[in-house]
Amino acid sequence: MTAWRLHRQWATSRLVIVEDEGHGGPASMTALTQAVEDIAATL
């Protein structure tokens, strides 16, 4: 299962692609932090 396929199967998902960044770069960490905050806000 790829991230793209999972995203397409999960109707309410949001796939964020951070250009020119690895999994642990600062822009990726910012996107991850925002995603966690968004999830927490819905709980």
Sequence and secondary structure as in RCSB ss.txt:
>XXXX:A:sequence
MTAWRLHRQWATSRLVIVEDEGHGGPASMTALTQAVEDIAATL
>XXXX:A:secstr
  HHHHHHHSTT      TT  TTSHHHHHHHHHHHHHHHHH 
